[in-house]
Amino acid sequence: MIDAGIRTKKVVRYLQNEAGGVENVGFIEQDAHNFVQAHKGNMISSGDAQTLINHFMHLQSEDSNFFYSF
C-alpha cells in the first residue's frame, strides 16, 4: 500500500466496502493510519536515512569543511 502510493483512507474504505460495512472490518481508519505511520517510521529508522547519516559522519571525519545538519 505504501509502496504503491495508495492513501490509507482509500484502502480502509475499500476494505469496509468489501467486508459489508464499517462494523465488519475490525478496526477504524485511525488505527490503519497509526499502523502506516509506525511502519513508515520503522522503514526510515532502520534503512536509508541512518546509512546516509553514517556516511555524512564519515565524510565529516575526513574533511573538516564538510557540514551536515538534520
C-alpha positions in Angstrom: 0.0 0.0 0.0 2.7 2.5 1.0 5.0 1.5 -1.9 2.1 1.7 -4.4 1.2 5.2 -3.3 -2.4 4.3 -2.3 -3.8 6.5 0.5 -4.7 4.8 3.8 -8.2 6.3 3.6 -8.9 4.7 0.2 -7.7 1.3 1.4 -9.8 1.5 4.5 -12.9 2.5 2.5 -12.3 -0.4 0.1 -11.9 -2.9 2.9 -15.1 -1.6 4.6 -17.0 -2.0 1.3 -15.6 -5.5 0.7 -16.5 -6.5 4.3 -20.0 -5.2 4.1 -19.7 -2.3 6.4 -17.6 -0.4 8.9 -18.7 -2.7 11.7 -17.3 -5.8 9.9 -13.7 -4.6 9.4 -12.4 -4.8 13.0 -10.6 -1.5 13.0 -11.2 2.1 12.3 -9.5 4.4 9.9 -7.3 6.0 12.7 -6.0 2.5 13.6 -4.9 2.0 10.0 -3.3 5.4 9.8 -1.4 4.8 13.0 -0.2 1.5 11.7 1.0 3.0 8.5 2.8 5.9 10.3 4.6 3.4 12.6 5.6 1.3 9.6 7.0 4.4 7.8 8.9 5.3 10.9 10.4 1.8 11.1 11.4 1.9 7.5 13.2 5.2 8.0 14.9 4.4 11.3 16.3 1.1 10.0 17.0 2.0 6.5 18.5 4.6 4.2 18.3 7.5 6.5 20.7 6.0 9.0 23.0 4.9 6.3 23.1 8.4 4.9 23.8 9.9 8.3 26.6 7.4 8.9 28.1 8.3 5.5 27.9 12.1 6.4 29.6 11.4 9.7 32.4 9.6 7.9 32.8 12.4 5.4 32.9 15.0 8.2 35.6 13.0 10.0 37.7 13.1 6.8 37.0 16.7 5.8 36.7 19.4 8.4 35.0 21.7 5.8 32.1 19.2 5.2 29.0 20.2 7.1 25.6 18.5 7.5 22.7 19.1 9.8 19.4 17.2 10.4 
